[in-house]
């Protein structure tokens, strides 16, 4: 199956607002949902990506459909690729990175490996992968583009918002994004107040009520 491209993407202003937050904040604001497997990490800790998901399902060890996906995705998309967690091949490298940049794709999240990692870092193209592998791939098998996929233990639909940074990757369903952003804002305000209280010698035990929990569980000072 070749897939579709008539997907509903979140408004750009919501994506831009989401990009201001870190992945942990978004995950918490989403009720502890949306976090991909923690093994998916950026090639460089300074990398950050945020955009609508252009989803791809590729056969392990084959990148034919991934080449096509570069030209189906639109400017600002993040390619989110499921390879079934297969890490013993590198279906993405320098040439595909250059092609993706020319198309305006803003990053890659892949449940597998990539190669040419130093070149990708130098190109400053955000890549989040499970590993790095020098082994090549075949170009024989079709997959899907812009259909729902399972990646890193999470279901991701075309157009879902994806945010990745040094801590990991989180996906937010497009329909849930406005509410999640509101909760992100609330968390940010709350944490700013806590920082101010910490500077005034308040303890985290007092501010979060952990002292009461310790007391209720029978903790006693030695």
PyMOL commands that set and color helices and strands:
alter all, ss='L'
color gray80, all
select helices_A, chain A and resi 12-18+23-29+64-70+94-103+117-123+174-199+204-208+210-216
alter helices_A, ss='H'
color red, helices_A
select strands_A, chain A and resi 41-42+49-57+78-82+107-114+127-132+144-145+149-151+154-156+161-165+168-172
alter strands_A, ss='S'
color yellow, strands_A
deselect
rebuild
show_as cartoon
